[in-house]
């Protein structure tokens, strides 16, 4: 049985041209080698699995190559290259700083630097995970790193550059490695599959690249696992099953049901996802990524940010045409809030289901859309029975700005479109089947409040909207000069007062001692649920009683409680007025002075009184005082 070599080692790059996704670094290093402009210290930093240590080894081999190629690559045939490939080179030393991070390890390294290479031009020291060195080890390494011998070159590699001392960073030439893009990863995996005679679908390789998030080493390891799992035939479905990834088809199905406001089907699809072993946070994360891709697919400029296969991009573009950007942005915000609160939710399934229900009815949110042709303000509301949207046309929506009148001309009112002010609203049909009526009223001048339409007080509201009342008024010739001018606040107050007059009065609930006690306990329970136990104790110590049919009295035991009740008087009064539906309830506060001494307790004793009481109880204390001739300072 042959020894199996994992793809991450078998296909590890051996020269700069085979390094994937880091052309900006490999080009710089090859030019520096050709022009003999090598720095004495390099720092390679970036995410894991992107080729930092690999580039360090290639650089070390290329520097000592005896037959350097014109393009800056090593020949892989000379003694130096072959010894490096076999792992027997004496000029290249690797140190793992994660396990050799003490001062003694660095001092040993510094001692080795003093000896010149026996063969070749340079001695290269590769220190991996250099951020794991201790502060004292960094300080011991500073002098050698700043002024090394002419034959010594240091290559440091790290994933966490921020942990390295600034004095080390200033002595190195820094190269920042970037994450390998999904397309570069897919191309490299396809090349390996063709060499290994593995049948792999492009969509399956895209899934592997997305799962590993720009780490080539993880991509190759994942490829080996799936090849063992599938027997060398990678498909989209078996890759989904092995990587435990939600299929994009689920998200497209959920999106279709959300657009159709089919809550039941959306919940059934989510239940199917849960039955497959996925958690709610996996669904939320994938759903947010799906909506983000839909938003990117609406603009051709940012379509390249959707890192999926070509046929899947077409599905995204087709679905994006059915959804507005405002809906997608609102849905992303909602999913973001849901994902943040997911960990704190006790019933996590219900938490996700509520988000799905909100997304289904998100389209029913009322939006105001301006119609450029008619100048109308349309209040759109999607309803299940196909009713027409409500339209609102008012004078302030159609009034056009006019120039100031010239001197000597009389001031006239602002022209309203088509010399009329039309107010069209939908009113509910009453149960008596009264046909729609047309009411004609004079239009109000510009200086006054816009007309307010009120439904009759005796109209009984139902769920259907099919009766329209239209008020049409001719334009007045001239605004009356003696008409009072109402400000915005006065107009709002007048409209509110007229609305309150049309509303039927609610029946007053008679006050009884039992009902008063029950509501008082309910008022206290509000603070108990808010964990305000100090407020609860003050309220429980007070006594509440019914003075008359519309008067409530609260008796406090001491002045502290009385002051507290004075602060909460308005809140307590409003609470009982709402409960009994009686705005005429009067709340009075009393202080029971007879219980103040009882609550406070006996007055404290002075120092002399304490001593006298002590000598009465313990006579030896007085005898000791006299024997020692002590004088007490009272």
DAFEN-V931609 format. One line per field, one symbol per residue. ss: DSSP state (H for helix, E for strand, C for the rest). A space follows every 10 residues. Layout:
BEGIN
ss: ???
END
This chain:
BEGIN
ss: CCCCCCHHHH CCCCCHHHCC CCHHHHHHHH HHHHCCCCCC EEEEECCCCC CHHHHHHHHH HHHCCCCCCC CCCCCCCCHH HHHHHCCCCC CEEEEECCCC CCHHHHHHHH HHHCCCCCCC CCEEEEEECH HHCCHHHHHH HHHHHHCCCC CEEEEEEECC HHHCCHHHHC CCEEEECCCC CHHHHHHHHH HHHHHHCCEE CHHHHHHHHH HHCCCHHHHH HHHHHHHHHH CCEECHHHHH HHHCCCCHHH HHHHHHHHHC CCHHHHHHHH HHHHHCCCCH HHHHHHHHHH HHHHHHHCCC CCHHHCCCCH HHHHHHHHHH CCCCHHHHHH HHHHHHHHHH HHCCCCCHHH HHHHHHHHHH CHHHCCEEEE CCCCCCEEEE CCCCCCCCCE EECCHHHHCC CCCCCCCCCC CCCCCCHHHE CCEEEEECCC CCCCCCCCEC CCCCCCCCCC CCCCCCCCCC CCCCCCEEEE ECCECCCCCC CCCCCCCHHH HHHHHHHHHH HHCCCCCCCC CCHHHHHHHH HHHHHHHHHC CCHHHHHHHH HCEEEEEECC EEEEEECCHH HHHHHHHCHH HHHHHHHHHH CCCCCEEEEE ECHHHHHHHH CCCCCCHHHH HHHHHHHCHH HHHHHHHCCC CCCC
END
